[in-house]
Amino acid sequence: MTSQVLAMIEAELRAPAPAHAVAYAQRLVSAFEDPVAVLFYGSVLRTGDLDGVMDFYVLTRQARRGWRGVLARKLWPDVSYHEIEHEGRILRAKVAAMTVDQFNLAARGHEIDTTIWTRFVQPSALVWSSDPEVEPIVIAAVAEATHSAARFAAALGPVEGPSEAYWSALFQQTYKAEFRVERGGREQSILAFDAGRYDRLLVSCWREQGLLDIVSPTSVQPNLTEEARSRFGRAWQVRRRLGKSLNVARLIKAAFTFEGAARYAAWKIERHTGVAVPLTPWREKHPVLAAPGVLWRLWRAQRARKAET
């Protein structure tokens, strides 16, 4: 890999992170076995809206011990929900955890998984590391994720067009492959945050990959042959078909391993419906079994509101 993309990603990851994200990361590391790095990404990084849920990836040296670790070796990441008090307010975070080796492998784009390179082509911050020797490894992996995303964008986008069209096609297709339900235009809000950044990244990645054919102030074109486009297309169809099954398996796993799931669900329900769900010890310990009762409570509350109006 030549230096331009790596330099751009390194500058982003090493830029001063928001104080609340650094404070959160420092608290998070005590909750994980042998952590080596914490990455902050997602909508709160872009907007600074602390009423939402922050997103972190915790990278560890090894998978956790026990049966959860056995599952995590095949169906990463482990997902958990956390709340901390910082400067007089409650901050919330959804945290994914996986080993640094798994992260490196997924970033290269050769696996069925699409989640890592889709997320980390977006801005992120390296908010904590166990030692300076780890940082170049994580930075190189995020740069690889950017290259992986740009390669698939070349194949999924138009023959020629503005860089936004390639990124939009990529995000729309990965939402489908990941079995995610996103509101229409979600990708536009991501790109609008810093359109120039995505322009520069696409051109730089394609140039380093030997894919850049034409670039003008209004459009770009990758020099993909029909055979290469067809090959990429077949590779994407495999990811799209198997990616849904992979993510369904992850959802099933999360139903039994998502730490803090009941607290997260209670917060989401109150935020979106205004209905408070008391968090009993039983509900926190058995979120799957408690779900029917919570849904019944929500239905009754909403029905009562309609009757009042």
C-alpha positions, 0 to 999 in steps of 0.5 A: 500500500502506498502512502496517501490513503494510509496518511489520510486515515492515520491523520483522522484516527490520530486527530484529537478525539472528543473528551467524552469519547476518550473518557468513555474508552478509558472506562470501557477497557476495564470491562474487557479481557486484554484490550489493545485498542478502542475505536470510536465511530458512528453518528455521534462522532459525526454530529456530537449529539450525546442524546444518542448512543455512542458506537465503539469497537474494542479490539482485544488480543485474544477472544474471551474465555468460556463458551462466549469466547468459543462463539466469538471466534466464529460469530464476532463481534460480541455486542454489549450496551453500557451507561456511564455518568460523565460530567453530570449526564448519562452517556450511552454506548453500544460496544462491539468487541473482537480480536485485533486479528479478526479485525485485520482479516475482515478489513481486507474484504476477502471474507463474506462479512461486509460490516467492518469495511463498510463502517470503517470507510466512514470517519473513526477515531482511535481513542485508546491503545494499550501501547504505541506498537499497536497503533500502526497495526490498527491504522493499517487495518482501517486503511485496508478497510477503506481500500476494500470499500473503494474496490466494491464501490467501483463494481457496484456503482455506475460506469461513470459518475460523481464519486457520491454515486459510487459510495451511495451504491456501496452503502445501499447494497451493504445495507441489503447484504447485512439484513439491516432496515435503514430509512431511505436516504440514510447513506446521503446523511453519511456522505453529506457530513464531509462530501469532500473527504469521500471524493478524496478517498475514492480517487486516492484508493483507485489511484493506488489500486490502479483502478483510476481511469478518468477524473474530472471536477464532476465525475470519476470512472474506474477502468474496470473491464467487463470481465473484472466487473463481472468477477466483482459482481459475482463476488458481491452476489456471494456476499449478499446471499450469505451475508444475510444468513451470517447476520441472522446468525449474529442476531440469534447469538446476540439474543443470548449474549448481548450484555445490557440488552434489557437496558438498551431496549428499555431506553430505546422504547422510552426514547421512541414511544415515551413509554417507560419500561421498569427494568427489574432484575428478572428482565435484565437477566432474561431479556428474551423471556421478558420481551413478550411482557414488555411488548404487551405493556407497550401495546396497552400503553399505546392503546390507552393513549389513543383512547384518551385522544 
